[in-house]
Structures are given as structure tokens and as C-alpha cells.
Amino acid sequence: MAVNEVAGNIETHLCTYSLLKEWLVQNADAELIDIKYSADETEDMVLVIYRKEE
């Protein structure tokens, strides 16, 4: 990726931790950039940042 390339092809997906594996299987070809995890007493959430296919 060129340094000056715009981030127009970056996507995010927000889901619960329990649904993460299913999403990863369904999107096995996605180029993952980062995965962020957050939790409290009642919920756990995962934000997947990935490069969208062109």
C-alpha cells in the first residue's frame, strides 16, 4: 500500500466476542488490520478493522 493511498477501502465490523469466530470464517479472505476488544459486566464487544476487497 502506498503511503499516500486514501483509507477509502477500510471497513469495520462490530460484533460480540461469541460471534467473532463465525464472522472470521465467513470473511476468511479479509485482510485484517486490527481487532479491538472491549468488555464490561454485561457485554463483550469486538471491533474488526479490515481492508475491503477491491
C-alpha distance matrix in Angstrom:
0.0 3.8 6.5 8.4 6.8 9.7 10.3 12.4 11.3 12.2 15.7 18.4 21.5 24.6 27.3 30.0 29.6 31.9 29.8 26.5 27.2 28.1 24.9 22.8 25.0 24.7 20.8 20.3 17.3 15.4 12.3 13.9 12.5 16.0 19.6 22.2 25.9 28.9 32.6 36.0 39.5 39.1 35.4 32.2 29.0 25.4 22.3 19.4 16.0 13.7 10.9 13.1 13.4 13.0
3.8 0.0 3.8 5.4 5.3 9.0 10.8 13.1 13.0 14.2 17.9 20.7 24.1 27.1 30.0 32.8 32.5 35.0 32.9 29.7 30.6 31.5 28.2 26.3 28.6 28.1 24.3 24.0 20.9 18.9 15.9 17.3 15.4 18.6 22.3 24.5 28.3 31.1 34.8 38.1 41.7 41.4 37.8 34.7 31.4 28.0 24.7 22.1 18.5 16.6 13.9 15.8 16.3 15.3
6.5 3.8 0.0 3.8 5.7 8.6 10.5 13.4 14.1 14.5 18.3 20.7 24.2 26.8 29.9 32.6 32.3 35.2 33.3 30.1 31.4 32.5 29.2 27.4 30.0 29.7 25.9 25.8 23.0 20.6 17.4 18.0 15.4 18.1 21.8 23.5 27.3 29.8 33.6 36.8 40.5 40.4 37.0 34.0 30.7 27.5 24.2 22.0 18.4 17.2 15.1 17.4 18.5 17.8
8.4 5.4 3.8 0.0 3.8 6.4 9.3 11.7 13.2 14.3 18.0 20.7 24.4 27.1 30.5 33.4 33.5 36.3 34.3 31.3 32.8 33.6 30.1 28.7 31.3 30.6 26.8 27.1 24.3 21.7 19.0 19.7 17.2 19.9 23.4 24.9 28.7 30.9 34.7 37.7 41.4 41.2 37.7 35.0 31.6 28.5 25.0 23.0 19.2 18.1 15.7 17.3 18.6 17.3
6.8 5.3 5.7 3.8 0.0 3.8 6.6 8.5 9.6 11.2 14.9 18.0 21.6 24.5 27.8 30.9 31.2 33.8 31.5 28.6 30.0 30.5 27.0 25.7 28.2 27.2 23.5 24.0 21.1 18.5 16.1 17.2 15.2 18.1 21.5 23.3 27.1 29.4 33.2 36.3 39.9 39.3 35.7 33.0 29.5 26.4 22.8 20.5 16.8 15.2 12.5 13.7 14.9 13.6
9.7 9.0 8.6 6.4 3.8 0.0 3.8 5.5 7.8 9.1 12.6 15.6 19.3 22.1 25.6 28.8 29.5 32.2 29.8 27.1 29.0 29.3 25.6 24.9 27.5 26.2 22.7 23.7 21.1 18.2 16.2 16.9 14.9 17.4 20.4 21.8 25.5 27.5 31.2 34.1 37.7 37.0 33.4 31.0 27.3 24.5 20.8 18.9 15.2 14.1 11.7 12.6 14.5 13.4
10.3 10.8 10.5 9.3 6.6 3.8 0.0 3.8 5.5 5.6 9.1 11.9 15.6 18.4 21.8 25.0 25.8 28.4 26.1 23.5 25.5 25.9 22.1 21.5 24.4 23.2 19.7 21.0 18.7 15.4 13.7 13.9 11.9 14.2 16.9 18.3 21.9 23.9 27.6 30.5 34.1 33.3 29.7 27.2 23.6 20.7 17.0 15.2 11.5 10.8 8.9 10.1 12.7 12.5
12.4 13.1 13.4 11.7 8.5 5.5 3.8 0.0 3.8 5.7 8.4 11.7 15.2 18.2 21.6 25.1 26.3 28.6 25.8 23.6 25.6 25.4 21.6 21.5 24.0 22.2 18.9 20.7 18.3 15.3 14.4 15.1 13.9 16.2 18.6 20.0 23.4 25.3 28.7 31.6 35.0 33.8 30.2 27.9 24.2 21.5 17.8 16.0 12.6 11.4 9.2 8.8 11.2 10.5
11.3 13.0 14.1 13.2 9.6 7.8 5.5 3.8 0.0 3.8 6.5 10.2 13.4 16.8 19.9 23.3 24.2 26.3 23.4 21.1 22.7 22.4 18.7 18.2 20.6 18.8 15.4 17.0 14.6 11.6 11.0 12.2 11.7 14.4 16.7 18.7 22.0 24.4 27.7 30.9 34.1 32.8 29.1 26.6 22.9 19.9 16.4 13.9 10.7 8.6 5.8 5.1 7.5 7.6
12.2 14.2 14.5 14.3 11.2 9.1 5.6 5.7 3.8 0.0 3.8 7.0 10.5 13.7 16.9 20.2 21.0 23.3 20.7 18.2 20.2 20.3 16.6 16.2 19.0 17.7 14.3 16.0 14.2 10.6 9.7 9.8 8.9 11.0 13.1 15.0 18.3 20.6 24.0 27.2 30.5 29.3 25.6 23.1 19.4 16.4 12.8 10.5 7.1 5.8 4.6 5.6 9.1 10.5
15.7 17.9 18.3 18.0 14.9 12.6 9.1 8.4 6.5 3.8 0.0 3.8 6.9 10.3 13.5 17.0 18.1 20.2 17.5 15.4 17.6 17.4 13.6 13.9 16.8 15.2 12.3 14.6 13.6 10.0 10.2 9.8 9.7 10.9 11.9 13.6 16.4 18.5 21.7 24.7 27.9 26.4 22.7 20.3 16.5 13.8 10.3 8.3 6.0 5.4 6.0 5.9 9.7 11.8
18.4 20.7 20.7 20.7 18.0 15.6 11.9 11.7 10.2 7.0 3.8 0.0 3.8 6.7 10.0 13.4 14.7 17.1 14.6 12.6 15.4 15.5 11.9 12.6 15.9 14.7 12.2 14.7 14.6 11.0 11.5 9.8 9.8 9.6 9.5 10.6 13.0 14.9 18.0 21.0 24.1 22.6 18.9 16.5 12.8 10.1 6.7 5.5 4.6 6.2 8.6 9.1 12.7 15.3
21.5 24.1 24.2 24.4 21.6 19.3 15.6 15.2 13.4 10.5 6.9 3.8 0.0 3.8 6.6 10.1 11.7 13.7 11.0 9.5 12.5 12.3 8.9 10.4 13.6 12.4 10.8 13.7 14.5 11.4 12.7 10.9 11.8 11.0 9.6 10.5 12.0 13.7 16.2 19.2 21.9 20.0 16.3 14.0 10.4 8.1 5.7 5.1 6.7 8.2 11.0 11.1 14.2 17.2
24.6 27.1 26.8 27.1 24.5 22.1 18.4 18.2 16.8 13.7 10.3 6.7 3.8 0.0 3.8 7.2 9.4 11.7 9.7 8.9 12.6 12.7 10.0 12.0 15.2 14.4 13.6 16.2 17.6 14.7 15.9 13.5 14.1 12.2 9.9 9.5 9.9 10.8 12.9 15.6 18.3 16.3 12.6 10.7 7.0 5.7 4.6 6.4 9.0 11.4 14.5 14.9 18.0 21.0
27.3 30.0 29.9 30.5 27.8 25.6 21.8 21.6 19.9 16.9 13.5 10.0 6.6 3.8 0.0 3.8 6.5 8.1 6.3 6.5 10.2 10.2 8.6 11.0 13.8 13.5 13.5 16.0 18.1 15.8 17.4 15.0 16.1 14.1 11.1 10.8 10.0 10.7 11.8 14.5 16.5 14.2 10.5 8.6 5.8 5.4 6.7 8.3 11.7 13.8 17.0 17.3 20.0 23.3
30.0 32.8 32.6 33.4 30.9 28.8 25.0 25.1 23.3 20.2 17.0 13.4 10.1 7.2 3.8 0.0 3.8 5.4 5.4 6.5 9.8 10.5 10.2 12.3 14.8 15.2 15.8 17.7 20.3 18.3 19.8 17.0 18.2 15.6 12.1 11.3 9.3 9.5 9.6 12.0 13.6 11.3 7.7 5.8 4.5 5.7 8.7 10.7 14.3 16.6 20.1 20.6 23.2 26.6
29.6 32.5 32.3 33.5 31.2 29.5 25.8 26.3 24.2 21.0 18.1 14.7 11.7 9.4 6.5 3.8 0.0 3.8 5.5 5.2 7.9 9.9 10.1 11.2 13.7 15.0 15.5 16.7 19.6 17.8 19.0 16.1 17.4 14.6 10.9 10.5 8.1 9.2 9.3 12.2 13.7 12.2 8.9 5.9 5.7 5.7 9.3 10.7 14.4 16.5 20.2 21.2 23.6 27.2
31.9 35.0 35.2 36.3 33.8 32.2 28.4 28.6 26.3 23.3 20.2 17.1 13.7 11.7 8.1 5.4 3.8 0.0 3.8 5.6 7.0 8.2 9.8 11.3 12.8 14.2 15.6 16.8 20.1 18.9 20.6 18.2 20.0 17.6 14.1 14.1 11.9 12.8 12.3 14.6 15.2 13.2 10.5 8.5 8.9 9.3 12.5 13.4 17.2 18.8 22.2 22.8 24.8 28.4
29.8 32.9 33.3 34.3 31.5 29.8 26.1 25.8 23.4 20.7 17.5 14.6 11.0 9.7 6.3 5.4 5.5 3.8 0.0 3.8 5.7 5.4 6.4 8.8 10.3 10.9 12.4 14.2 17.3 16.1 18.3 16.3 18.5 16.6 13.5 14.1 12.7 14.1 14.3 16.9 17.9 15.6 12.4 10.5 9.5 9.0 11.4 11.6 15.3 16.4 19.6 19.7 21.6 25.1
26.5 29.7 30.1 31.3 28.6 27.1 23.5 23.6 21.1 18.2 15.4 12.6 9.5 8.9 6.5 6.5 5.2 5.6 3.8 0.0 3.8 5.5 5.2 6.1 8.7 9.9 10.4 11.7 14.7 13.3 15.0 12.8 15.0 13.1 10.1 11.4 10.7 13.0 14.0 17.2 18.8 17.1 13.7 10.8 9.2 7.3 9.2 8.7 12.4 13.4 16.7 17.4 19.3 23.0
27.2 30.6 31.4 32.8 30.0 29.0 25.5 25.6 22.7 20.2 17.6 15.4 12.5 12.6 10.2 9.8 7.9 7.0 5.7 3.8 0.0 3.8 5.5 5.1 6.2 8.6 9.8 10.1 13.6 13.2 15.2 13.4 16.2 14.9 12.3 14.3 13.6 16.1 17.0 20.1 21.5 19.8 16.7 13.9 12.8 10.9 12.7 11.4 14.7 14.9 17.8 18.4 19.7 23.5
28.1 31.5 32.5 33.6 30.5 29.3 25.9 25.4 22.4 20.3 17.4 15.5 12.3 12.7 10.2 10.5 9.9 8.2 5.4 5.5 3.8 0.0 3.8 5.5 5.2 6.2 8.6 9.9 13.3 13.2 16.0 14.9 17.9 17.1 14.7 16.6 16.2 18.3 19.1 22.0 23.2 21.0 17.8 15.5 14.2 12.6 14.0 12.7 15.7 15.6 18.1 17.9 18.9 22.5
24.9 28.2 29.2 30.1 27.0 25.6 22.1 21.6 18.7 16.6 13.6 11.9 8.9 10.0 8.6 10.2 10.1 9.8 6.4 5.2 5.5 3.8 0.0 3.8 5.5 5.1 6.0 8.3 11.2 10.3 13.1 12.0 15.0 14.4 12.5 14.6 14.9 17.2 18.7 21.7 23.5 21.3 17.8 15.4 13.1 11.0 11.4 9.7 12.4 12.1 14.6 14.3 15.6 19.2
22.8 26.3 27.4 28.7 25.7 24.9 21.5 21.5 18.2 16.2 13.9 12.6 10.4 12.0 11.0 12.3 11.2 11.3 8.8 6.1 5.1 5.5 3.8 0.0 3.8 5.5 5.0 5.6 8.8 8.2 10.6 9.6 13.0 12.7 11.3 14.1 14.8 17.8 19.6 22.9 24.9 23.2 19.7 16.7 14.6 11.8 12.0 9.4 11.7 10.9 13.3 13.7 14.7 18.5
25.0 28.6 30.0 31.3 28.2 27.5 24.4 24.0 20.6 19.0 16.8 15.9 13.6 15.2 13.8 14.8 13.7 12.8 10.3 8.7 6.2 5.2 5.5 3.8 0.0 3.8 5.4 5.2 8.9 9.8 12.7 12.6 16.2 16.3 15.0 17.9 18.3 21.2 22.6 25.8 27.4 25.5 22.2 19.5 17.7 15.2 15.7 13.2 15.3 14.0 15.9 15.7 15.8 19.5
24.7 28.1 29.7 30.6 27.2 26.2 23.2 22.2 18.8 17.7 15.2 14.7 12.4 14.4 13.5 15.2 15.0 14.2 10.9 9.9 8.6 6.2 5.1 5.5 3.8 0.0 3.8 5.8 8.5 9.3 12.8 13.3 16.8 17.2 16.2 18.9 19.6 22.2 23.7 26.8 28.5 26.3 22.9 20.4 18.2 15.9 15.8 13.3 15.1 13.6 14.9 13.9 13.9 17.4
20.8 24.3 25.9 26.8 23.5 22.7 19.7 18.9 15.4 14.3 12.3 12.2 10.8 13.6 13.5 15.8 15.5 15.6 12.4 10.4 9.8 8.6 6.0 5.0 5.4 3.8 0.0 3.8 5.5 5.5 9.1 9.9 13.4 14.4 14.0 17.1 18.5 21.4 23.5 26.8 28.9 27.0 23.4 20.6 18.0 15.1 14.2 11.1 12.2 10.1 11.2 10.4 10.5 14.2
20.3 24.0 25.8 27.1 24.0 23.7 21.0 20.7 17.0 16.0 14.6 14.7 13.7 16.2 16.0 17.7 16.7 16.8 14.2 11.7 10.1 9.9 8.3 5.6 5.2 5.8 3.8 0.0 3.8 5.6 8.4 9.5 13.3 14.5 14.4 17.9 19.4 22.6 24.7 28.2 30.3 28.7 25.2 22.1 19.8 16.6 16.0 12.7 13.6 11.2 12.1 12.1 11.7 15.3
17.3 20.9 23.0 24.3 21.1 21.1 18.7 18.3 14.6 14.2 13.6 14.6 14.5 17.6 18.1 20.3 19.6 20.1 17.3 14.7 13.6 13.3 11.2 8.8 8.9 8.5 5.5 3.8 0.0 3.8 6.4 9.0 12.5 14.6 15.5 19.1 21.2 24.5 27.0 30.5 32.9 31.4 27.7 24.7 21.9 18.6 17.2 13.6 13.4 10.2 9.9 9.7 8.5 11.9
15.4 18.9 20.6 21.7 18.5 18.2 15.4 15.3 11.6 10.6 10.0 11.0 11.4 14.7 15.8 18.3 17.8 18.9 16.1 13.3 13.2 13.2 10.3 8.2 9.8 9.3 5.5 5.6 3.8 0.0 3.8 5.9 9.2 11.4 12.5 16.0 18.4 21.6 24.4 28.0 30.6 29.2 25.4 22.3 19.3 15.8 14.0 10.3 9.7 6.4 6.6 6.9 7.2 10.9
12.3 15.9 17.4 19.0 16.1 16.2 13.7 14.4 11.0 9.7 10.2 11.5 12.7 15.9 17.4 19.8 19.0 20.6 18.3 15.0 15.2 16.0 13.1 10.6 12.7 12.8 9.1 8.4 6.4 3.8 0.0 3.8 6.5 9.4 11.5 15.1 18.0 21.4 24.5 28.2 31.1 30.1 26.3 23.0 20.0 16.3 14.2 10.4 8.9 5.5 5.3 7.5 8.2 11.4
13.9 17.3 18.0 19.7 17.2 16.9 13.9 15.1 12.2 9.8 9.8 9.8 10.9 13.5 15.0 17.0 16.1 18.2 16.3 12.8 13.4 14.9 12.0 9.6 12.6 13.3 9.9 9.5 9.0 5.9 3.8 0.0 3.8 5.8 7.8 11.4 14.3 17.8 21.0 24.7 27.6 26.9 23.2 19.8 16.8 13.1 11.0 7.4 6.2 4.3 6.5 9.4 11.2 14.4
12.5 15.4 15.4 17.2 15.2 14.9 11.9 13.9 11.7 8.9 9.7 9.8 11.8 14.1 16.1 18.2 17.4 20.0 18.5 15.0 16.2 17.9 15.0 13.0 16.2 16.8 13.4 13.3 12.5 9.2 6.5 3.8 0.0 3.8 7.2 10.3 13.8 17.1 20.6 24.2 27.4 27.1 23.4 20.1 17.0 13.4 10.8 7.9 5.5 5.0 6.9 10.5 12.9 15.6
16.0 18.6 18.1 19.9 18.1 17.4 14.2 16.2 14.4 11.0 10.9 9.6 11.0 12.2 14.1 15.6 14.6 17.6 16.6 13.1 14.9 17.1 14.4 12.7 16.3 17.2 14.4 14.5 14.6 11.4 9.4 5.8 3.8 0.0 3.8 6.6 10.1 13.4 16.9 20.6 23.9 23.7 20.2 16.7 14.0 10.4 8.3 6.2 5.2 6.9 9.9 13.2 15.9 18.8
19.6 22.3 21.8 23.4 21.5 20.4 16.9 18.6 16.7 13.1 11.9 9.5 9.6 9.9 11.1 12.1 10.9 14.1 13.5 10.1 12.3 14.7 12.5 11.3 15.0 16.2 14.0 14.4 15.5 12.5 11.5 7.8 7.2 3.8 0.0 3.8 6.7 10.2 13.5 17.2 20.3 20.1 16.6 13.0 10.4 6.9 5.7 4.6 6.1 8.7 12.3 14.9 17.7 20.9
22.2 24.5 23.5 24.9 23.3 21.8 18.3 20.0 18.7 15.0 13.6 10.6 10.5 9.5 10.8 11.3 10.5 14.1 14.1 11.4 14.3 16.6 14.6 14.1 17.9 18.9 17.1 17.9 19.1 16.0 15.1 11.4 10.3 6.6 3.8 0.0 3.8 6.8 10.4 14.0 17.4 17.4 14.1 10.8 8.4 5.7 5.1 6.5 8.2 11.5 15.1 17.6 20.7 23.8
25.9 28.3 27.3 28.7 27.1 25.5 21.9 23.4 22.0 18.3 16.4 13.0 12.0 9.9 10.0 9.3 8.1 11.9 12.7 10.7 13.6 16.2 14.9 14.8 18.3 19.6 18.5 19.4 21.2 18.4 18.0 14.3 13.8 10.1 6.7 3.8 0.0 3.8 6.9 10.6 13.8 14.0 10.8 7.4 5.9 4.6 6.5 8.9 11.4 14.6 18.4 20.5 23.6 26.8
28.9 31.1 29.8 30.9 29.4 27.5 23.9 25.3 24.4 20.6 18.5 14.9 13.7 10.8 10.7 9.5 9.2 12.8 14.1 13.0 16.1 18.3 17.2 17.8 21.2 22.2 21.4 22.6 24.5 21.6 21.4 17.8 17.1 13.4 10.2 6.8 3.8 0.0 3.8 7.2 10.7 11.1 8.3 5.8 5.3 6.4 8.5 11.7 14.1 17.6 21.3 23.2 26.4 29.5
32.6 34.8 33.6 34.7 33.2 31.2 27.6 28.7 27.7 24.0 21.7 18.0 16.2 12.9 11.8 9.6 9.3 12.3 14.3 14.0 17.0 19.1 18.7 19.6 22.6 23.7 23.5 24.7 27.0 24.4 24.5 21.0 20.6 16.9 13.5 10.4 6.9 3.8 0.0 3.8 7.0 7.7 5.6 4.1 6.1 8.7 11.5 14.7 17.5 20.9 24.6 26.3 29.4 32.6
36.0 38.1 36.8 37.7 36.3 34.1 30.5 31.6 30.9 27.2 24.7 21.0 19.2 15.6 14.5 12.0 12.2 14.6 16.9 17.2 20.1 22.0 21.7 22.9 25.8 26.8 26.8 28.2 30.5 28.0 28.2 24.7 24.2 20.6 17.2 14.0 10.6 7.2 3.8 0.0 3.8 5.6 5.5 6.5 9.0 12.1 14.8 18.2 21.0 24.4 28.0 29.6 32.8 35.9
39.5 41.7 40.5 41.4 39.9 37.7 34.1 35.0 34.1 30.5 27.9 24.1 21.9 18.3 16.5 13.6 13.7 15.2 17.9 18.8 21.5 23.2 23.5 24.9 27.4 28.5 28.9 30.3 32.9 30.6 31.1 27.6 27.4 23.9 20.3 17.4 13.8 10.7 7.0 3.8 0.0 3.8 6.2 8.3 11.6 14.9 17.9 21.2 24.2 27.5 31.2 32.5 35.6 38.8
39.1 41.4 40.4 41.2 39.3 37.0 33.3 33.8 32.8 29.3 26.4 22.6 20.0 16.3 14.2 11.3 12.2 13.2 15.6 17.1 19.8 21.0 21.3 23.2 25.5 26.3 27.0 28.7 31.4 29.2 30.1 26.9 27.1 23.7 20.1 17.4 14.0 11.1 7.7 5.6 3.8 0.0 3.8 7.2 10.2 13.9 16.9 20.2 23.3 26.4 30.0 31.0 34.0 37.2
35.4 37.8 37.0 37.7 35.7 33.4 29.7 30.2 29.1 25.6 22.7 18.9 16.3 12.6 10.5 7.7 8.9 10.5 12.4 13.7 16.7 17.8 17.8 19.7 22.2 22.9 23.4 25.2 27.7 25.4 26.3 23.2 23.4 20.2 16.6 14.1 10.8 8.3 5.6 5.5 6.2 3.8 0.0 3.8 6.5 10.2 13.2 16.4 19.6 22.7 26.3 27.2 30.2 33.4
32.2 34.7 34.0 35.0 33.0 31.0 27.2 27.9 26.6 23.1 20.3 16.5 14.0 10.7 8.6 5.8 5.9 8.5 10.5 10.8 13.9 15.5 15.4 16.7 19.5 20.4 20.6 22.1 24.7 22.3 23.0 19.8 20.1 16.7 13.0 10.8 7.4 5.8 4.1 6.5 8.3 7.2 3.8 0.0 3.8 6.9 10.3 13.3 16.6 19.6 23.3 24.5 27.5 30.8
29.0 31.4 30.7 31.6 29.5 27.3 23.6 24.2 22.9 19.4 16.5 12.8 10.4 7.0 5.8 4.5 5.7 8.9 9.5 9.2 12.8 14.2 13.1 14.6 17.7 18.2 18.0 19.8 21.9 19.3 20.0 16.8 17.0 14.0 10.4 8.4 5.9 5.3 6.1 9.0 11.6 10.2 6.5 3.8 0.0 3.8 6.8 9.9 13.2 16.2 19.8 21.0 24.0 27.3
25.4 28.0 27.5 28.5 26.4 24.5 20.7 21.5 19.9 16.4 13.8 10.1 8.1 5.7 5.4 5.7 5.7 9.3 9.0 7.3 10.9 12.6 11.0 11.8 15.2 15.9 15.1 16.6 18.6 15.8 16.3 13.1 13.4 10.4 6.9 5.7 4.6 6.4 8.7 12.1 14.9 13.9 10.2 6.9 3.8 0.0 3.8 6.4 9.8 12.7 16.4 17.8 20.8 24.1
22.3 24.7 24.2 25.0 22.8 20.8 17.0 17.8 16.4 12.8 10.3 6.7 5.7 4.6 6.7 8.7 9.3 12.5 11.4 9.2 12.7 14.0 11.4 12.0 15.7 15.8 14.2 16.0 17.2 14.0 14.2 11.0 10.8 8.3 5.7 5.1 6.5 8.5 11.5 14.8 17.9 16.9 13.2 10.3 6.8 3.8 0.0 3.8 6.4 9.7 13.3 14.8 18.1 21.2
19.4 22.1 22.0 23.0 20.5 18.9 15.2 16.0 13.9 10.5 8.3 5.5 5.1 6.4 8.3 10.7 10.7 13.4 11.6 8.7 11.4 12.7 9.7 9.4 13.2 13.3 11.1 12.7 13.6 10.3 10.4 7.4 7.9 6.2 4.6 6.5 8.9 11.7 14.7 18.2 21.2 20.2 16.4 13.3 9.9 6.4 3.8 0.0 3.8 6.3 10.0 11.7 14.8 18.0
16.0 18.5 18.4 19.2 16.8 15.2 11.5 12.6 10.7 7.1 6.0 4.6 6.7 9.0 11.7 14.3 14.4 17.2 15.3 12.4 14.7 15.7 12.4 11.7 15.3 15.1 12.2 13.6 13.4 9.7 8.9 6.2 5.5 5.2 6.1 8.2 11.4 14.1 17.5 21.0 24.2 23.3 19.6 16.6 13.2 9.8 6.4 3.8 0.0 3.8 7.2 9.5 12.8 15.7
13.7 16.6 17.2 18.1 15.2 14.1 10.8 11.4 8.6 5.8 5.4 6.2 8.2 11.4 13.8 16.6 16.5 18.8 16.4 13.4 14.9 15.6 12.1 10.9 14.0 13.6 10.1 11.2 10.2 6.4 5.5 4.3 5.0 6.9 8.7 11.5 14.6 17.6 20.9 24.4 27.5 26.4 22.7 19.6 16.2 12.7 9.7 6.3 3.8 0.0 3.8 6.3 9.3 12.3
10.9 13.9 15.1 15.7 12.5 11.7 8.9 9.2 5.8 4.6 6.0 8.6 11.0 14.5 17.0 20.1 20.2 22.2 19.6 16.7 17.8 18.1 14.6 13.3 15.9 14.9 11.2 12.1 9.9 6.6 5.3 6.5 6.9 9.9 12.3 15.1 18.4 21.3 24.6 28.0 31.2 30.0 26.3 23.3 19.8 16.4 13.3 10.0 7.2 3.8 0.0 3.8 6.5 8.9
13.1 15.8 17.4 17.3 13.7 12.6 10.1 8.8 5.1 5.6 5.9 9.1 11.1 14.9 17.3 20.6 21.2 22.8 19.7 17.4 18.4 17.9 14.3 13.7 15.7 13.9 10.4 12.1 9.7 6.9 7.5 9.4 10.5 13.2 14.9 17.6 20.5 23.2 26.3 29.6 32.5 31.0 27.2 24.5 21.0 17.8 14.8 11.7 9.5 6.3 3.8 0.0 3.8 6.3
13.4 16.3 18.5 18.6 14.9 14.5 12.7 11.2 7.5 9.1 9.7 12.7 14.2 18.0 20.0 23.2 23.6 24.8 21.6 19.3 19.7 18.9 15.6 14.7 15.8 13.9 10.5 11.7 8.5 7.2 8.2 11.2 12.9 15.9 17.7 20.7 23.6 26.4 29.4 32.8 35.6 34.0 30.2 27.5 24.0 20.8 18.1 14.8 12.8 9.3 6.5 3.8 0.0 3.8
13.0 15.3 17.8 17.3 13.6 13.4 12.5 10.5 7.6 10.5 11.8 15.3 17.2 21.0 23.3 26.6 27.2 28.4 25.1 23.0 23.5 22.5 19.2 18.5 19.5 17.4 14.2 15.3 11.9 10.9 11.4 14.4 15.6 18.8 20.9 23.8 26.8 29.5 32.6 35.9 38.8 37.2 33.4 30.8 27.3 24.1 21.2 18.0 15.7 12.3 8.9 6.3 3.8 0.0
